[in-house]
Amino acid sequence: MRAVGSSLPRIDAADKVTGRALYPGDIDRPGQLWLKIVFAGFAHGRITAVHTAQAQAAPGVAAVLTAADVPVNEYGLIMPDQPVLCGVGSTPDAAHVRWEADHVALVIAETQAQAEAAAKWVRVDYEPLPVVTGPFAALQPGAPLLHPQPFAFPYGERDWNSNVLHSYRIARGDVEAGLAQADVVVEATYRTHAQEHAYLQPEAGVAHVRPDGRIEVACAGQWMHEERRQIAHALGLPEEQIVVRFPAIGGAFGGREDISVQIALALAAWKTGRPVKVVWSREESIVGHHKRHPYTLRAKWGATREGRIVAAQMDVTADAGAYAYTSTKVLGNAVMACLGPYAIPNVLVEARAVYTNNCPSGAFRGFGGPQG
């Protein structure tokens, strides 16, 4: 209890104000290579070929990795619905590009400039598919399916002929009867939009193979053991073969809950046998990591003249983007928050998170509460 009412110094304050604290972008290892992740630059299509010969022949290039180099080409914090690298020579689903920042190749070179220059020589052939621009377009009959290929879905049955990732329904009483007895009914549609986390340190990190054979990844994140699990799964290795370390984080706000560069770093270090570093530009960070969920909420509330709420009906649609990330959890929080702290006898809440070709949506400050 000595701490109550006292001002305690932050244990990391001195290192941060003196510059001793190392952020991921500050860390270097002897003999390190540099990694450039090639984004798809294509919102929706199927890859028929990835041409890497010119990139491999470029000055300083140590390796160019594609989908065929990934032992288990899938990952995801809650469900494995995303390829590590999109392309051919892997699982059939890995050829399906769903988002402009899907990763299609890893270019690894002696310097950062050489990696960036060589990455421009990677060429990808696509069969274009219609772009699903939003959740209501995705819900239309005959809309292109984003995830028709089954994966390990943790919530029981899923309709693989639908773009609905997951849905919730809460019912109590008779909402139609409650609205009919209300003296006042208020109805409106509300929309919230995507939002960028804009943390100070863009995605960065260093990976290397230790003398004991374990792969160590130093990066910024929010789920250390979950990152280890996902890296190990993608590389087909036991979890104890992977070590994840978090230096100073550089901001997160939910934006580092999902994988960005971690698996790519581990794969690159493992395949080359040398330390590998990556630092994303601000543009790569904004394009390449998830955002706050855009929501559309249709609300209909009924009350008596005395001010008692007798009915509430909510229809909630969240744009999950191209992959699940934490959409099922964020949607659940919005469902719990959307009725506020009121005791309402008649309630109907119907909510769904929907796959689209937009940037994936995920954790952000409030985690569904602000949208609800």
N, C-alpha and C positions, 0 to 999 in steps of 0.2 A: 504493500500500500504506500510505500515511500514515494512511488512514482506519481501518485494521484496529486494533482495540483502543482506538480513540478514541471519545469521546462528541461527536457532531456535532450542532449545533443544527438543529432543524427549520426549513426555510426559511419556513414559514407560521406559526410559533409566535407571533412578535411581533404580527402583525396580528390573530390570533385572540384573544390575551389582552388586547389593548388595544381590541378592538371595531372595528378598522379593516376587518377582513375583511367583505365583503358576501356574504351568502347570498341565494339567489334571492328570498326573501320581502322582503329589504331593498331591492331595486332598484326604483326608480321612474323613469319617463321623463315629460317635460313633455307635457301633453295626453293622458295615457293614459286608456283605457277599462278597464273591469273585465269579466272573463269569468266566467260561471257555467255549468258543464257540467251538463246535465240527465241524470240516470241513468234507466235504464228502470224500475227498481223492479219488475221482472217477470222471473221466472226463465226462462220458456220460452213463446214465442208468436210469432205473425206480426203485424207492424204493418199495419193497414189505413189509418190516417190519423194525422197529427200536426197538431194544431190550435195555431197560434201567433198568431192575430190578436190575442187579448187581451194576450198577452205583448208583442207588437210595439207595442201602443198604451199600454203602461204608462209611467209617468214616467221620463224619462232613457234610455230604450232606444234604442240606435243601430242594432241589427240583431239578428235571430234567424236562425240558420243551421240548416238541416236536411240530410238526406242528399242532397237534390237539389243542394246547393251544393258538394258535394265532387267535384272533377274526376275523381279515380280513387279510388273508395271502398273501399280495401282497404289493409291493412298487416300487418306481422309481421316480427319479427327474423329468423326462419329461413324462414318461409313465410307468404304473405299470406292468412291464413284469417280475418281479423277486419275488419269494417267500421269505418271512421273514425266514421261516424254511422249508426245503424240507422234505417231508415225507408223510405218510398216515394219514387218519383221518381228512383231510382238503379238499381243492379243488382238483379235479383230476389233474390239472396242477402242483400242489405242489409236487407230487411224482416224477416229472421229474427233474433229476439232470443233469446240463449242464456244470458244471465247478468244478474242484477239490476243490475249496474253498467255494462252496455252504454250507450254514449253515444247519446242520441237527439236532442239539440238543444244549440246553443250560444247563450246569451243574453248579449248584450254591451251594457253600459250605462255611464253616466257615473260612477257610484259603485258600490262593492261592494254596498252595501245595496240599491240600485236593481236591480242584476242579480239578486240573490238573491230579491227580492220578485217581480220579473217572471217568474222561472223557475217560480214556483208556478202561474202561469197557463197553462203549456204542458200540453196535454192529449193523451194518446196512446190510440188505439183499438187493441185487440189481439184477435186470435183465439187463445185459449189453446191450448197444446199440453201433452201430458203431461210432467211434470218428471222428468228422469232424475237420481236423487238420489245415485248412486254408481256406481263402475266395474262392479260385479257386476250391478247392474240394467241398465247399459248394454250388457252382453254377452249378455243374455237374448235368445232369438229373438223377433223382433217388436218389440224396443225402439225407441222413436222415434230417428230418426237426427239427430245434431247437425250433421253436415256432409255431406249427400248431394250438394251442388253441387261439382263439381271445381274446384280451384284449382291453382296452380303448386306441385306437391309435389316436393321436391328429392331424394327417396330412391327413385326409380324408380316402380314400380307401387304403387298403393294401392287397397284394396277400398272403393269409395265406398258400398257397402251395409253397412258395418260402422262401429261407433263406435271401433274400434281406430285410434288415431292412427298408431302405429308399434310394431313388435315386434322383438325380438332373440332369437336362439337360438344357444347355444354347446353343442357336444357333443364329448366325447372318450371313447374306450373304450366300454364297455358298462355303463351305470350299474346296470341291473337285476342283471347278473351280479356286479358289485362289491358291491352291497348284500347279495346272497345269500351271499357269502363272508365278510361282516363278522361279527365276534363280537358287536359291539354296534351297534345302530341307534338313533339319537335323532331324533325327529321332532317338530316344533312349528310353530305359526303365530305370526308376529310382526307387529305393526302399529305404524306411526308415523303421526303426525297432522300436520295443517296447522299452520303457525306464522307469526306476524306478525313482520316485520322490526323495526318500532317505532323507526325512525330518528328523530332529534331534529327535523329539518326536514321537515314534510309537503310534498307536491308543490307546487311554486310556480314561477313564471317570468314573464318579460316578453318580448314579441316586438314588433318594429317593422320597417317598410320603410325601408331606408337611402336616402340621396340617390342612390346608384348603382343603386337598384332592387332590390338584394338584400334578402331577408328574413332578419333576424337574430333568433335565439331564444336567450335567456339562461336556462338552467335547470340543474337538477342531474341528472346522468346518469352512465352508465358506458361507453357506446358512442358517443362523439361522432360518428364518421364514419358509423356505422350509423344513428344518429338523423337525420343529414343525409340519408342515402339514403332513409329511410322518409318523411321530410317531403316531399322532392322528388318522390318517386313519387306520394304522395297528392295533391299539388297539381299534378301533371302538368308539373313544371318541371325543367330541368337541375339537376344537383346543385350546380353552381357558382353557382346563384342563391340557395342557402341557406347561411347561416352559423350554426353552433351554437357557443355559448360556455358553458363551465362555470365559474360563480363558485365560491365555497366550497360544498362539497357538502352538509354537514349529515347525513352518514351514508348508507350504501347497503346493504352486506351482501348484494348480489345483487338487492335490491329495486328498483333503478333500471336494471336491464338492459333492461327492456321499456318501450315507450312508455306514458306516462300523459297528460300535458297538452301535450306538445310539438307534435303535429300540430294540435290544436285552437287553440293559441296562434298558430301560423303562419298557419292559415287565417283566423282572426279578424282578425289584423293586415292580412293581404293583402286581405281583402274590405272592410274599413272604411277602410283607408289611414291608420289611426292606431295608436299603440302600444297594446298590450293586455296587461293583467296578470291573473294568477290566483294565488290562494293557497287550497289545499284546507284544510278543517278536518281535525282528527284523524279524525273519523268518516268523511269522504270518503276519506281516505287508506287507512284500514283496509278499507273496503268496496271501494275502487276500484283497488287494485293487487294483484298476485299474491302467493301465499303459498308456503311450503315444500310439496313434494308429500306428500300422504298415501300411504303404501305398505302393501300387505299382502304378506308374504313367507312362503311355505310352504317349510320347510326339512326335508330328510331326509338325514342324514349317517350313514355307516357306517365303523367302525374295527375293527382287530384288537385283541386283548388287550394286545399290545405297544405300543399307542398310535399305530399307523400308520393314517392316514385312507385308506381304499381307495375310497370313493365319496361323491359329494355331488350331491344333486338339489335344485334351487331353482326355485320358481315365484314370479314377481315381478309384481305388478300395481300400477301407479301411477295415481292419479287426476289426469289432466291438466287437469281442469276444462273450461271452455267453449272455450278456444283453445289453440293449440300452445305459444306462447311458447318456452321452451327445453326442453320436455319430452323431446324426442328425445335431447338431449345429457345431461340429468340422468339419464335412464333408462340410457343407455350407461355412465355412471360407476358407477351402482349395480350394473349387471351385472358390471363389472370388479372391483368391491370385494366382492361378496357371498360369494366363496369364500376371501377372506383371502389370506395369503401362502404358502399350502400347495401342494405338488406332489401333485396328486391324480390317480391314473391313470384314474378313471372319473367323468365329470362330465356333467351335463345341466342347463343353465340355460335356462329359457323365461321371457321377460319381455315385457310390453306396457304401453304408456301408453294410457289410454282417455279419450275425451271424455265429459264429464258436464255438467250444468247448474250445477256448483259454480264457485266463484271459480277463475279460471285459476291453475295452479301454475307456478312458474318457479324462477329461480336463488335460492339461499339458501346461506348459509355452509356449505361442505362440498360443495355442488353434486352431490348424489346419493350421496356417500360415507357420510354418517351413516345414510341409509336402507339402503344395502347392507351 
